Amino acid sequence: MNLLERDEPAPVELLRAEYVAPFVLTADHAGQAIPRRLGDLGLGAQERARHIAWDIGIAGVTRRLSALLDAPAVLQRYSRLVIDCNRPVGAEGAFPEVSEATRVPGNVALDIAAKAARRTAIFDPYHAAIAQLLEMRAPVIYVAMHSFTPVYLGQARPMHVAVLYNRNPRFSRGLAGLLRAEPGLVVAENEPYRVSDESDYGVPVHAEQRGLDYVEIEIRQDLIQDEAGQTAWAVLLARLLPQAAALLDGTK
């Protein structure tokens, strides 16, 4: 039985796939949809609208940034509570039973078949679309778009934006330097998260395994919760990403 019914959205929103640009954008947690067969996962509408279900604001930033850069983008439409598309499927948190401090009843004690159905319907098509984009073109810079909540488990996060990296930091550090030169921005590196093979999928699999330069960008959600904020951040990144790419020639 297919998890998604015929009239439900496909897991992949693909933008400008035919465009040739030095960047490919991804948004693993862009959407908050839940397959009809899964009901509401035992959560009320208020919980499903919170950061635990998706990266608030990042879909709008990514769509605008794709247009400004004429760059391909792949956005994932389903909630990270159904399956987290930036986690290895065997990792803790891929099917979270608790997110922050919220219990997710619909994810408790999932069996192998239930997990496989979610992977087949959502995770596999999404990552196949990214892989196909990357295989169609010359080496590009992989830009993973994310957002983070200003407060997590009672702990405030004062940074406005962060860049994350693991084995190959050169593009991320270049972008961090350019962001720090912008007036008033508090910029972090590898905070509030770090990239690793155990906790992440997009960067390790799509970028590092291909030897691509990359950055994982995290923007604080209160800065991009409306269209004005999303546009402002898209315009800023559309200006700085090409500058960071130009810096690579001096680091080879």
Summary of the structure (lengths in Angstrom):
residues: 252
radius of gyration: 17.5
end to end distance: 50.1
largest distance: 53.5
contacts: 833
relative contact order: 0.17
helix: 37%
strand: 18%
